[in-house]
Amino acid sequence: MLKHAIALIVLTLLAIIGMSYTQQALEILISAHNWISETLMQVFSVGEAGSLAKNFIALLCMPVVIGLIPSVIYWLIKRSWFPYFIEIVWVVWLVQIGALAIMYKPVV
């Protein structure tokens, strides 16, 4: 329990100190998501099903790509599967969903 409390305090201090870097990383994540979404707009139809498929793929694309980067590096070094791939994908997905939810503006 004490280790968790110390880790929480240290991570909170790091988050406060690195807030500008965190904001830049979130802006890059959101702009990459928007770029993928705009690119997929050329492939999918304008209807409800096309919009759903476009948003689905755009939302899954970035976490998987970001999770594949350390996985490929790990595989090149160890020649075995990276054990934390899905955890990285989940964390990036949750961060991306949080950032998108904050930036969301409903279509009127």
Summary of the structure (lengths in Angstrom):
residues: 108
radius of gyration: 17.3
end to end distance: 48.2
largest distance: 53.8
contacts: 245
relative contact order: 0.10
helix: 82%
strand: 0%
